[in-house]
Amino acid sequence: MTMSKLLNGTHDSTTRKDEPASSLPGCDRSNLPAATFNNGHQQMKPLTGLFLGAGASYEAGLPLVWELTDEIKKWLTPKELREFNKGWRIQGGGHPDEVIEDLIVCLGRPEMHYEAILGYLEAQWRRHRAHALAYHGLYVWLVEMVYHMLYYRHVNNEAYLTRQLSAYDGLRALADENSPLWIFSLNHDVIVEAIAARLSISLHSGFSPERKKFIRRDRAGKPIGEIQAEVLTKAELEKYAMYFPNPPKPGIYLLKIHGALDIFTFNEGEDLLKLLPGAPGQEGVIDVLRAANEGLFYEIPGGHGMRAKAANQICYPDEQGVMQFLRRTLLAGAYKFDARSQQVLPKSMLKHFQQNLNFVTTLVCIGYGFGDLHINLVIREWLEFHPNRRLEIVNPGVRDVPAFLLHLLSQVQITSSTTTEYMDKRASIVRTPKERLERRIGEILRRLGKERGDEARESFARAIKDQAAKGLAEKLKSLPVIDGQPDIAALGDPTMVAKQWATELRLTPEEELQQFLAYLEDILAKGQSPTAGTI
């Protein structure tokens, strides 16, 4: 068959063409080393796979956990949350004051990031029966806010994203060296999809060939196009292997473990779908994300254009005009894949990560802080199974092997590097001095934050202007003086002199970047206000 499911073992030739072979008894070889079998017979080349945490998308403009937490806390002040609750009550909803105040206390604790806050709401939901619905409602609402913050990082920053994606060009070499290149991601973003589209690398996400179509509408409700998505039913996900090509094909095999901006459940939450770009390149990846979030909606009959709203869901009409729902799959908090909790994303997704991880011999963990216990257990068991397996941890801030892997120390390597530096090295890409300066400046500006970064840009521009003025004053002082005034005519044509001086005083783009970098590093080292800096 041309598109079979990727099996963790052998394929029985008596199987029907449309029957997943992994459903047959005795053919699950998920515990065998990845380099051992290809269809049960031929020895495979050892594969390197990637495991991506939030740090892997940082250089593309996506936030780390504390950056996103800071954004949430600055927006969701105690006053703002109380005002939200007043509005919800006017609409017939709202939550008890003690629940709102409980969340306010959490938001005020500096040691709690947004995932910890969500975990607290989950814990309160489980143990406070009288207010269980209120805590659950706030949890769902806050997860939806996280979705939209990440969503707007994509659709409102397309130009920036397009510029930054070239920094990930080293992924091409990894994809060429490994057929396929397995990528296991905890990230909700669509950065891998955008990189693959930019580099024209084939990408498979494990969904079936079945397609689901939606009508895209403009703000007035007029149909303006079609949105397509690939589908994976609950039965397929629970009982069988996912639809990754087998025999293996060149390209990326992407498994998103914690849900994503472009993955939803439908059919009463039973089945999964993933949006398909309708145009080539990274633009198509972003456009279909925008299309689903802004071009799918359900207008309430007789509501004079009012649209239905459901928490953390997209409402849309089916072919008969009946309201249906796409449920967002972002998985966040302290109870991911916990048997005691409920979640939108099917829990069997963790099983597929565990099984498909066995296809790689070396796993490169990029930008992951090892904060998810369920993930750590899978990685540990995978590494323990065979001494030839290797784990490489790529992170500029990590020096030590995580404690839960110390007994496997000889199989673990630490690489102090950013994501794009690592990919450049793997691909033997040499960046220009200008590119390296721009990358370093971008890193520092992100660390300073938007407000301090903007101040730094403005104060540096003023300092450059002052520096040029001082340089001009020095040149004027060197001229002969007649009647108390500098004699510019003594140098010849005033126009030519002005052009020559302008050239001498003007910094080259690279010199300006070097000075700006030194200026930013000084601010960062001293922890001072940008307005106090000098060059």
VEXDREN-2710 file (C-alpha; in Angstrom, 1 decimal):
% VEXDREN-2710
k/r/px/py/pz
1/MET/0.0/0.0/0.0
2/THR/1.2/3.5/-0.8
3/MET/0.3/5.1/2.6
4/SER/0.4/2.5/5.4
5/LYS/0.5/3.0/9.0
6/LEU/4.0/3.1/10.6
7/LEU/4.2/-0.2/12.4
8/ASN/6.2/-1.0/15.5
9/GLY/7.0/-4.5/14.1
10/THR/6.2/-6.8/11.3
11/HIS/3.5/-6.7/8.7
12/ASP/1.5/-9.8/7.9
13/SER/1.0/-10.2/4.1
14/THR/-2.4/-11.6/4.7
15/THR/-3.7/-8.3/6.2
16/ARG/-6.4/-6.5/4.2
17/LYS/-5.0/-3.4/2.5
18/ASP/-7.2/-1.2/4.6
19/GLU/-6.5/-3.0/7.9
20/PRO/-3.8/-1.5/10.2
21/ALA/-1.3/-4.3/10.7
22/SER/-0.5/-3.2/14.2
23/SER/-4.0/-4.4/15.2
24/LEU/-2.8/-8.0/14.6
25/PRO/-1.8/-9.9/17.8
26/GLY/1.9/-10.3/18.4
27/CYS/3.2/-7.7/15.9
28/ASP/3.9/-4.9/18.4
29/ARG/7.7/-4.6/18.6
30/SER/7.7/-1.2/20.4
31/ASN/10.4/-2.4/22.8
32/LEU/12.9/-3.3/20.2
33/PRO/15.8/-0.9/19.4
34/ALA/15.0/1.4/16.5
35/ALA/18.0/0.3/14.5
36/THR/17.1/-3.4/14.6
37/PHE/14.2/-3.9/12.3
38/ASN/12.7/-2.6/9.0
39/ASN/9.5/-4.5/8.4
40/GLY/10.9/-7.2/10.6
41/HIS/13.8/-8.2/8.3
42/GLN/16.2/-5.6/7.0
43/GLN/18.6/-3.8/9.4
44/MET/18.0/0.0/9.5
45/LYS/20.4/2.8/9.7
46/PRO/20.4/4.3/13.2
47/LEU/18.3/7.4/13.3
48/THR/18.7/10.7/15.2
49/GLY/15.4/12.3/16.3
50/LEU/14.6/15.6/17.9
51/PHE/12.6/16.3/21.0
52/LEU/11.5/19.9/21.3
53/GLY/10.7/22.0/24.3
54/ALA/9.7/25.7/24.4
55/GLY/13.4/26.8/24.1
56/ALA/13.4/25.4/20.5
57/SER/10.9/28.0/19.3
58/TYR/12.3/30.9/21.3
59/GLU/14.5/32.3/18.5
60/ALA/11.4/32.3/16.3
61/GLY/9.7/34.7/18.7
62/LEU/7.7/32.3/20.8
63/PRO/7.8/32.8/24.6
64/LEU/9.4/30.7/27.3
65/VAL/7.2/29.7/30.3
66/TRP/8.3/32.7/32.4
67/GLU/8.0/35.2/29.6
68/LEU/4.4/34.0/28.9
69/THR/3.7/34.1/32.6
70/ASP/4.8/37.7/32.8
71/GLU/2.6/38.6/29.9
72/ILE/-0.4/36.9/31.6
73/LYS/0.2/38.5/34.9
74/LYS/0.6/42.0/33.5
75/TRP/-2.6/41.7/31.6
76/LEU/-4.7/39.8/34.2
77/THR/-4.4/42.2/37.2
78/PRO/-6.6/41.7/40.2
79/LYS/-8.7/44.7/39.1
80/GLU/-9.0/43.2/35.6
81/LEU/-10.1/39.8/36.8
82/ARG/-12.7/41.2/39.1
83/GLU/-14.1/43.3/36.2
84/PHE/-14.2/40.2/34.0
85/ASN/-16.2/38.4/36.7
86/LYS/-18.7/41.3/37.0
87/GLY/-19.2/41.1/33.2
88/TRP/-19.7/37.4/33.4
89/ARG/-22.4/37.9/36.1
90/ILE/-24.2/40.4/34.0
91/GLN/-24.4/37.8/31.2
92/GLY/-25.8/35.2/33.7
93/GLY/-22.5/33.4/34.6
94/GLY/-19.6/34.4/36.8
95/HIS/-17.9/32.8/39.7
96/PRO/-18.0/33.1/43.5
97/ASP/-15.9/35.9/44.9
98/GLU/-13.8/33.5/47.0
99/VAL/-12.8/31.5/43.9
100/ILE/-11.8/34.7/42.1
101/GLU/-9.8/35.9/45.1
102/ASP/-8.1/32.5/45.3
103/LEU/-6.9/32.9/41.7
104/ILE/-5.8/36.4/42.4
105/VAL/-3.5/35.1/45.3
106/CYS/-2.0/32.6/42.8
107/LEU/-1.4/35.3/40.2
108/GLY/0.4/37.4/42.8
109/ARG/2.9/34.7/43.8
110/PRO/6.1/35.3/41.9
111/GLU/7.3/31.7/42.2
112/MET/4.2/30.3/40.3
113/HIS/4.4/30.3/36.5
114/TYR/1.3/29.9/34.4
115/GLU/1.5/26.1/34.3
116/ALA/1.6/26.0/38.1
117/ILE/-1.3/28.3/38.3
118/LEU/-3.3/26.1/35.9
119/GLY/-2.3/23.1/38.0
120/TYR/-3.6/24.8/41.1
121/LEU/-6.9/25.4/39.5
122/GLU/-7.1/21.7/38.5
123/ALA/-6.3/20.6/42.1
124/GLN/-8.9/22.9/43.5
125/TRP/-11.4/21.7/40.9
126/ARG/-10.8/18.1/42.2
127/ARG/-11.0/18.8/46.0
128/HIS/-13.5/21.7/46.3
129/ARG/-16.8/20.0/45.2
130/ALA/-18.9/23.1/46.1
131/HIS/-16.9/25.2/43.7
132/ALA/-15.7/22.5/41.2
133/LEU/-17.5/24.1/38.2
134/ALA/-16.1/27.5/39.0
135/TYR/-12.5/26.3/39.2
136/HIS/-12.9/24.2/36.1
137/GLY/-14.4/27.1/34.3
138/LEU/-11.5/29.4/35.2
139/TYR/-9.0/26.7/34.1
140/VAL/-10.7/26.3/30.7
141/TRP/-10.9/30.1/30.3
142/LEU/-7.2/30.6/31.2
143/VAL/-6.1/27.8/28.8
144/GLU/-8.0/29.6/26.1
145/MET/-6.2/32.9/26.9
146/VAL/-2.9/31.0/26.5
147/TYR/-4.0/29.7/23.1
148/HIS/-4.9/33.2/21.9
149/MET/-1.6/34.7/23.2
150/LEU/0.3/32.1/21.2
151/TYR/-2.0/32.5/18.2
152/TYR/-1.4/36.2/18.0
153/ARG/2.4/35.7/18.3
154/HIS/1.9/33.9/14.9
155/VAL/-0.6/36.0/13.0
156/ASN/0.5/39.4/14.2
157/ASN/4.2/38.9/13.7
158/GLU/4.4/37.2/10.3
159/ALA/7.1/39.5/9.0
160/TYR/9.3/38.9/12.0
161/LEU/8.6/35.1/11.9
162/THR/9.5/35.0/8.2
163/ARG/12.9/36.7/8.9
164/GLN/13.6/34.4/11.8
165/LEU/12.8/31.1/10.1
166/SER/16.0/31.3/8.0
167/ALA/18.0/30.8/11.3
168/TYR/16.6/27.3/11.4
169/ASP/17.8/26.3/7.9
170/GLY/20.2/23.7/9.5
171/LEU/17.1/21.5/9.9
172/ARG/17.5/20.6/6.3
173/ALA/20.8/18.8/7.0
174/LEU/19.2/16.8/9.8
175/ALA/16.3/15.8/7.5
176/ASP/18.8/14.8/4.8
177/GLU/20.8/12.6/7.2
178/ASN/17.8/10.9/8.7
179/SER/15.0/9.3/6.6
180/PRO/12.7/10.0/8.3
181/LEU/13.6/12.7/10.8
182/TRP/11.4/12.1/13.8
183/ILE/10.4/15.2/15.7
184/PHE/8.6/14.9/19.0
185/SER/7.4/18.2/20.2
186/LEU/5.8/19.6/23.4
187/ASN/5.2/22.9/21.8
188/HIS/1.8/24.2/20.7
189/ASP/3.2/26.4/18.0
190/VAL/3.4/25.7/14.2
191/ILE/7.1/26.6/13.9
192/VAL/8.2/23.1/12.7
193/GLU/5.4/23.2/10.0
194/ALA/6.5/26.6/8.9
195/ILE/10.2/25.6/8.7
196/ALA/9.3/22.5/6.7
197/ALA/7.1/24.5/4.3
198/ARG/9.9/27.1/3.8
199/LEU/12.5/24.4/3.1
200/SER/10.1/22.3/1.0
201/ILE/10.6/19.3/3.4
202/SER/7.9/16.7/3.3
203/LEU/6.0/16.6/6.6
204/HIS/3.8/13.8/8.0
205/SER/1.9/14.2/11.3
206/GLY/0.4/10.7/11.6
207/PHE/-3.1/11.6/10.5
208/SER/-5.1/9.6/7.9
209/PRO/-5.6/10.4/4.2
210/GLU/-9.3/11.3/5.1
211/ARG/-10.1/15.0/4.7
212/LYS/-12.7/17.2/6.4
213/LYS/-13.7/20.4/4.7
214/PHE/-15.1/23.6/6.2
215/ILE/-16.4/26.8/4.6
216/ARG/-14.3/29.9/5.4
217/ARG/-16.3/33.1/5.7
218/ASP/-15.5/36.8/5.8
219/ARG/-16.6/39.1/8.6
220/ALA/-20.1/39.5/7.0
221/GLY/-20.6/35.7/6.9
222/LYS/-20.1/35.4/3.1
223/PRO/-18.3/32.2/2.0
224/ILE/-14.8/33.1/0.7
225/GLY/-13.0/29.8/0.5
226/GLU/-12.5/26.4/1.9
227/ILE/-10.5/25.0/4.8
228/GLN/-9.2/21.5/4.7
229/ALA/-8.0/19.3/7.6
230/GLU/-6.6/15.7/7.9
231/VAL/-8.4/13.4/10.3
232/LEU/-7.6/10.8/12.9
233/THR/-10.5/8.9/14.5
234/LYS/-10.7/7.9/18.1
235/ALA/-10.7/4.2/17.1
236/GLU/-7.6/4.6/15.0
237/LEU/-5.8/6.5/17.7
238/GLU/-6.8/4.2/20.5
239/LYS/-6.3/0.8/18.8
240/TYR/-3.8/1.2/16.0
241/ALA/-0.6/2.9/14.9
242/MET/-0.7/6.4/13.5
243/TYR/-0.5/7.1/9.8
244/PHE/3.2/7.6/9.3
245/PRO/4.5/6.3/6.0
246/ASN/5.9/2.8/6.1
247/PRO/8.4/1.9/4.6
248/PRO/9.9/5.1/5.8
249/LYS/10.0/8.1/3.5
250/PRO/12.4/11.1/3.5
251/GLY/11.0/14.1/5.4
252/ILE/9.8/14.9/8.9
253/TYR/7.6/12.7/11.0
254/LEU/6.1/15.1/13.5
255/LEU/4.3/14.1/16.7
256/LYS/2.9/16.8/18.9
257/ILE/2.5/15.4/22.3
258/HIS/0.8/18.3/24.2
259/GLY/-1.7/19.4/21.5
260/ALA/-1.3/22.4/19.2
261/LEU/-2.8/25.6/17.8
262/ASP/-3.7/23.7/14.6
263/ILE/-5.0/20.5/16.1
264/PHE/-8.7/20.2/17.3
265/THR/-11.1/17.5/18.4
266/PHE/-14.5/17.3/16.6
267/ASN/-17.5/14.9/16.4
268/GLU/-18.4/15.5/20.1
269/GLY/-14.7/15.4/21.0
270/GLU/-14.3/11.9/19.7
271/ASP/-12.0/12.5/16.7
272/LEU/-8.9/14.6/15.9
273/LEU/-8.1/16.9/13.0
274/LYS/-5.1/18.9/11.9
275/LEU/-5.4/21.9/9.7
276/LEU/-3.8/21.7/6.2
277/PRO/-2.2/24.7/4.6
278/GLY/-4.0/25.8/1.5
279/ALA/-0.9/27.6/0.0
280/PRO/2.8/26.8/-0.2
281/GLY/5.5/28.2/2.1
282/GLN/5.3/29.3/5.7
283/GLU/2.6/31.8/4.7
284/GLY/0.2/29.0/4.0
285/VAL/0.8/27.5/7.5
286/ILE/-0.1/30.8/9.2
287/ASP/-3.0/31.6/6.9
288/VAL/-4.9/28.4/7.6
289/LEU/-4.4/29.0/11.3
290/ARG/-6.0/32.5/10.9
291/ALA/-8.7/31.1/8.6
292/ALA/-9.9/28.6/11.3
293/ASN/-9.8/31.0/14.1
294/GLU/-11.4/34.0/12.3
295/GLY/-13.2/32.4/9.3
296/LEU/-15.2/29.7/11.1
297/PHE/-18.1/30.9/13.2
298/TYR/-21.8/30.2/13.9
299/GLU/-24.2/33.1/13.7
300/ILE/-27.1/32.8/16.1
301/PRO/-30.4/32.7/14.2
302/GLY/-32.3/35.9/14.7
303/GLY/-29.3/37.3/16.6
304/HIS/-28.6/40.2/14.2
305/GLY/-25.1/39.0/13.4
306/MET/-24.3/37.8/16.9
307/ARG/-22.0/34.8/17.0
308/ALA/-22.1/31.8/19.3
309/LYS/-19.3/31.5/21.8
310/ALA/-18.2/28.4/23.7
311/ALA/-15.2/28.3/26.1
312/ASN/-12.0/27.2/24.3
313/GLN/-13.9/26.0/21.3
314/ILE/-14.7/27.2/17.8
315/CYS/-18.4/27.1/16.9
316/TYR/-19.3/26.5/13.2
317/PRO/-22.3/25.2/11.2
318/ASP/-22.2/21.8/9.5
319/GLU/-23.8/21.1/6.1
320/GLN/-27.3/21.1/7.6
321/GLY/-26.7/24.4/9.5
322/VAL/-26.5/22.7/12.9
323/MET/-23.9/24.1/15.3
324/GLN/-20.8/22.0/15.8
325/PHE/-17.6/22.5/17.8
326/LEU/-13.9/22.3/17.3
327/ARG/-12.3/21.9/20.7
328/ARG/-8.8/23.3/21.1
329/THR/-6.3/20.7/22.3
330/LEU/-3.7/22.7/24.2
331/LEU/-2.6/20.6/27.2
332/ALA/-1.3/22.6/30.1
333/GLY/-1.2/22.4/33.9
334/ALA/0.0/19.8/36.4
335/TYR/-2.2/16.8/35.4
336/LYS/-1.2/16.1/31.8
337/PHE/-2.0/12.4/30.9
338/ASP/-3.0/11.8/34.5
339/ALA/-5.4/8.9/35.0
340/ARG/-7.3/11.1/37.6
341/SER/-8.0/14.0/35.3
342/GLN/-9.9/14.8/32.1
343/GLN/-8.4/16.4/29.1
344/VAL/-9.4/17.3/25.5
345/LEU/-6.4/15.8/23.8
346/PRO/-6.7/11.9/23.8
347/LYS/-4.5/10.3/26.4
348/SER/-3.4/7.7/23.9
349/MET/-1.1/10.3/22.4
350/LEU/1.4/9.6/25.1
351/LYS/1.4/5.9/24.1
352/HIS/2.2/6.8/20.5
353/PHE/5.1/8.9/21.7
354/GLN/6.4/6.0/23.8
355/GLN/6.1/3.6/20.9
356/ASN/7.5/5.8/18.1
357/LEU/10.4/6.9/20.2
358/ASN/11.8/3.4/19.7
359/PHE/12.5/4.2/16.0
360/VAL/15.4/6.5/17.0
361/THR/18.8/5.6/18.5
362/THR/19.9/9.1/19.4
363/LEU/17.5/11.7/20.8
364/VAL/18.5/15.3/20.8
365/CYS/16.5/17.2/23.4
366/ILE/16.4/20.9/22.5
367/GLY/15.1/23.6/24.8
368/TYR/13.4/21.2/27.2
369/GLY/13.8/21.8/30.9
370/PHE/12.7/18.3/32.0
371/GLY/9.7/19.6/34.0
372/ASP/7.2/17.1/32.8
373/LEU/7.3/13.9/34.9
374/HIS/5.3/11.8/32.4
375/ILE/7.8/12.8/29.6
376/ASN/10.8/12.2/31.7
377/LEU/9.6/8.6/32.5
378/VAL/9.3/7.8/28.8
379/ILE/12.7/9.2/28.0
380/ARG/14.3/7.3/30.9
381/GLU/12.8/4.0/30.0
382/TRP/13.7/4.5/26.3
383/LEU/17.3/5.2/27.3
384/GLU/17.5/2.3/29.8
385/PHE/16.4/-0.3/27.3
386/HIS/19.6/-0.4/25.2
387/PRO/23.2/0.8/25.9
388/ASN/23.6/2.0/22.3
389/ARG/21.0/4.7/22.8
390/ARG/22.1/8.2/23.3
391/LEU/20.5/11.4/24.6
392/GLU/22.0/14.8/23.8
393/ILE/20.7/17.7/25.8
394/VAL/21.0/21.0/23.9
395/ASN/20.4/24.1/26.0
396/PRO/22.6/27.2/26.6
397/GLY/21.7/27.3/30.3
398/VAL/22.2/23.6/31.3
399/ARG/25.4/22.2/32.7
400/ASP/24.4/19.1/34.6
401/VAL/22.7/15.9/33.7
402/PRO/19.1/15.7/35.2
403/ALA/19.1/13.7/38.5
404/PHE/16.7/11.1/37.2
405/LEU/19.3/10.2/34.4
406/LEU/22.4/10.1/36.5
407/HIS/22.5/6.3/36.5
408/LEU/22.7/6.6/32.7
409/LEU/25.4/9.3/32.7
410/SER/27.6/7.5/30.1
411/GLN/24.7/7.7/27.6
412/VAL/24.0/11.4/28.1
413/GLN/25.8/14.4/26.5
414/ILE/25.3/18.1/27.4
415/THR/25.7/20.7/24.6
416/SER/25.6/24.3/25.7
417/SER/24.1/25.9/22.6
418/THR/21.0/27.7/21.3
419/THR/18.8/25.9/18.9
420/THR/19.9/27.7/15.8
421/GLU/23.6/27.6/16.7
422/TYR/23.2/23.8/17.1
423/MET/21.5/23.4/13.8
424/ASP/24.1/25.6/12.1
425/LYS/26.9/23.5/13.4
426/ARG/25.2/20.2/12.3
427/ALA/24.7/21.6/8.9
428/SER/28.1/23.4/8.7
429/ILE/26.4/26.7/8.1
430/VAL/28.7/29.7/8.7
431/ARG/26.8/32.9/9.5
432/THR/28.0/36.3/8.5
433/PRO/29.3/38.7/11.2
434/LYS/26.2/40.8/10.6
435/GLU/23.9/37.8/11.1
436/ARG/25.7/36.8/14.3
437/LEU/25.5/40.4/15.7
438/GLU/21.8/40.6/14.9
439/ARG/21.2/37.2/16.6
440/ARG/23.0/38.3/19.7
441/ILE/21.2/41.6/19.8
442/GLY/17.9/39.9/19.4
443/GLU/18.7/37.6/22.4
444/ILE/19.5/40.5/24.7
445/LEU/16.4/42.6/23.6
446/ARG/14.2/39.6/24.5
447/ARG/15.9/39.3/27.9
448/LEU/15.3/43.0/28.5
449/GLY/11.6/42.8/27.7
450/LYS/9.6/44.9/25.4
451/GLU/9.5/48.1/27.5
452/ARG/13.2/48.2/28.3
453/GLY/14.1/47.0/24.8
454/ASP/12.2/49.9/23.3
455/GLU/13.8/52.3/25.7
456/ALA/17.3/50.9/24.8
457/ARG/16.6/51.4/21.0
458/GLU/15.5/55.0/21.6
459/SER/18.3/56.0/23.9
460/PHE/20.9/54.4/21.6
461/ALA/19.5/56.4/18.7
462/ARG/19.9/59.6/20.7
463/ALA/23.4/58.6/21.7
464/ILE/24.4/58.0/18.1
465/LYS/23.0/61.4/17.2
466/ASP/24.9/63.0/20.0
467/GLN/28.1/61.2/19.0
468/ALA/27.8/62.5/15.4
469/ALA/27.2/66.0/16.7
470/LYS/30.3/65.8/18.9
471/GLY/32.4/64.5/16.0
472/LEU/31.2/67.4/13.8
473/ALA/32.1/69.9/16.5
474/GLU/35.6/68.5/16.8
475/LYS/36.1/68.8/13.0
476/LEU/34.9/72.4/13.1
477/LYS/37.4/73.2/15.9
478/SER/40.3/72.0/13.7
479/LEU/39.5/74.6/11.0
480/PRO/41.3/77.9/10.8
481/VAL/39.3/80.8/12.3
482/ILE/38.6/84.1/10.5
483/ASP/36.7/86.8/12.4
484/GLY/35.8/84.2/15.1
485/GLN/34.2/81.8/12.6
486/PRO/35.5/78.4/11.2
487/ASP/36.9/78.9/7.7
488/ILE/35.3/76.0/5.8
489/ALA/36.3/77.6/2.5
490/ALA/39.9/76.9/3.4
491/LEU/39.2/73.2/2.7
492/GLY/37.8/73.7/-0.8
493/ASP/34.2/73.2/-2.1
494/PRO/31.9/73.3/1.0
495/THR/29.5/70.7/-0.6
496/MET/32.3/68.2/-1.1
497/VAL/33.6/68.9/2.4
498/ALA/30.2/68.2/3.9
499/LYS/29.9/64.9/2.0
500/GLN/33.3/63.8/3.0
501/TRP/32.6/64.6/6.7
502/ALA/29.3/62.8/6.6
503/THR/31.0/59.7/5.3
504/GLU/33.7/59.9/7.9
505/LEU/31.2/60.4/10.8
506/ARG/28.7/57.9/9.6
507/LEU/29.0/54.3/11.1
508/THR/28.7/51.3/8.7
509/PRO/25.8/49.0/9.4
510/GLU/28.1/46.5/11.0
511/GLU/29.8/49.2/13.2
512/GLU/26.4/50.4/14.3
513/LEU/25.4/46.9/15.3
514/GLN/28.6/46.4/17.2
515/GLN/28.1/49.6/19.1
516/PHE/24.5/48.7/19.8
517/LEU/25.5/45.2/21.1
518/ALA/28.1/46.7/23.4
519/TYR/25.5/49.2/24.6
520/LEU/23.0/46.5/25.3
521/GLU/25.5/44.3/27.1
522/ASP/26.5/47.2/29.3
523/ILE/22.8/47.8/30.2
524/LEU/22.3/44.1/30.9
525/ALA/25.4/43.8/33.1
526/LYS/24.7/46.8/35.2
527/GLY/20.9/46.2/35.4
528/GLN/20.4/49.9/34.8
529/SER/17.7/51.8/32.9
530/PRO/18.5/52.1/29.2
531/THR/18.1/55.9/29.4
532/ALA/21.3/56.0/31.6
533/GLY/23.5/54.3/29.0
534/THR/26.2/56.0/27.0
535/ILE/28.3/54.8/24.0
END
